[in-house]
Structure formats: C-alpha cells, structure tokens
Amino acid sequence: MATKKQTQAAKKNIRKAQDAAKQQKSLANLPKATKTALGKQGAAVAQRKRGATSPKTRQELYDEAKRRGLRGRSKMGRDELARALGTS
C-alpha cells in the first residue's frame, strides 16, 4: 500500500500532467474563431492548387509586381499582392 507521501506526490504529478496537456497548442484547444480562420486559409490554398491559371505563389506575384513597379511589394503578403495586382 502507498504511503500518504507517495499518494500526494502521485496526485501532484497528475495535476502537473493535466495542466501541461491543457497548455499544449493543439487544434482542439484553439479558440473557435482561430480554427475557422485556419480552415478558410487551408481551403483557399487547396483552391489555388486545384487550378487557377494566374500566378499562384507569392514569389510569382512578387515578380509580377516588380515588373509593374508596384510600390511596397516587399512588405506585402501573398493575398495583398494578389489584391494589389488585380486593382492596379
């Protein structure tokens, strides 16, 4: 039979393990809004991979922006570049 000290140590270890599991950054522990945003982003990537004929990667969009002389292109992300190229 376990001593009182051993039982307390085991309970403490269980609590520590539970706290560590709660703090892990897994998809299940993320807020719903974050999970939704990640899902939409993944769907957009899949859509691009399926077959748009326009330049897809950030590098391709960056090269097109450079060719057109778009200012601020180095600080833009893929979506920003696509928007800027579509409107300019």
DOMAR-932213 format. One record per residue (C-alpha): residue number from 1; residue in one letter; y negated, z negated, x. Coordinates in nm, 2 decimals, always signed. Layout:
residues N
  pos  code       v       w       u
  NUM     A       Y       Z       X
...
END
This chain:
residues 88
  pos  code       v       w       u
    1     M   +0.00   +0.00   +0.00
    2     A   -0.35   +0.09   +0.13
    3     T   -0.59   -0.19   +0.22
    4     K   -0.92   -0.23   +0.05
    5     K   -1.10   -0.09   +0.36
    6     Q   -0.88   +0.22   +0.36
    7     T   -0.94   +0.28   -0.01
    8     Q   -1.32   +0.25   +0.04
    9     A   -1.30   +0.49   +0.33
   10     A   -1.10   +0.74   +0.12
   11     K   -1.35   +0.72   -0.17
   12     K   -1.63   +0.78   +0.08
   13     N   -1.46   +1.08   +0.22
   14     I   -1.40   +1.23   -0.12
   15     R   -1.77   +1.18   -0.22
   16     K   -1.88   +1.35   +0.11
   17     A   -1.65   +1.64   +0.05
   18     Q   -1.77   +1.68   -0.31
   19     D   -2.14   +1.67   -0.20
   20     A   -2.07   +1.93   +0.07
   21     A   -1.90   +2.16   -0.18
   22     K   -2.20   +2.13   -0.42
   23     Q   -2.44   +2.23   -0.15
   24     Q   -2.25   +2.54   -0.04
   25     K   -2.43   +2.86   -0.11
   26     S   -2.17   +3.04   -0.32
   27     L   -2.24   +3.28   -0.61
   28     A   -2.12   +3.02   -0.86
   29     N   -2.38   +2.77   -0.75
   30     L   -2.68   +3.00   -0.76
   31     P   -2.93   +3.00   -1.05
   32     K   -2.86   +3.25   -1.33
   33     A   -3.18   +3.45   -1.25
   34     T   -3.07   +3.49   -0.89
   35     K   -2.72   +3.61   -0.99
   36     T   -2.87   +3.85   -1.24
   37     A   -3.11   +3.99   -0.97
   38     L   -2.83   +4.03   -0.73
   39     G   -2.62   +4.21   -0.99
   40     K   -2.90   +4.45   -1.07
   41     Q   -2.96   +4.52   -0.70
   42     G   -2.59   +4.59   -0.64
   43     A   -2.59   +4.82   -0.94
   44     A   -2.89   +5.01   -0.80
   45     V   -2.71   +5.05   -0.47
   46     A   -2.40   +5.18   -0.64
   47     Q   -2.61   +5.43   -0.84
   48     R   -2.77   +5.56   -0.53
   49     K   -2.43   +5.60   -0.36
   50     R   -2.29   +5.79   -0.66
   51     G   -2.51   +6.09   -0.61
   52     A   -2.89   +6.11   -0.61
   53     T   -2.99   +6.42   -0.42
   54     S   -3.32   +6.27   -0.30
   55     P   -3.33   +6.08   +0.03
   56     K   -3.14   +5.76   -0.01
   57     T   -3.17   +5.53   +0.29
   58     R   -3.48   +5.35   +0.40
   59     Q   -3.48   +5.54   +0.72
   60     E   -3.47   +5.88   +0.54
   61     L   -3.76   +5.76   +0.31
   62     Y   -3.95   +5.63   +0.61
   63     D   -3.91   +5.97   +0.79
   64     E   -4.04   +6.15   +0.48
   65     A   -4.33   +5.90   +0.45
   66     K   -4.41   +5.96   +0.82
   67     R   -4.41   +6.33   +0.77
   68     R   -4.65   +6.29   +0.48
   69     G   -4.87   +6.05   +0.67
   70     L   -4.83   +5.76   +0.43
   71     R   -5.02   +5.45   +0.55
   72     G   -4.85   +5.11   +0.57
   73     R   -4.50   +5.26   +0.56
   74     S   -4.36   +5.04   +0.84
   75     K   -4.41   +4.73   +0.62
   76     M   -4.25   +4.88   +0.31
   77     G   -3.90   +4.83   +0.19
   78     R   -3.68   +5.10   +0.05
   79     D   -3.79   +5.07   -0.31
   80     E   -4.16   +5.05   -0.21
   81     L   -4.12   +5.37   +0.00
   82     A   -3.95   +5.55   -0.29
   83     R   -4.22   +5.45   -0.53
   84     A   -4.50   +5.55   -0.29
   85     L   -4.34   +5.88   -0.22
   86     G   -4.29   +5.95   -0.59
   87     T   -4.65   +5.89   -0.67
   88     S   -4.82   +6.04   -0.37
END
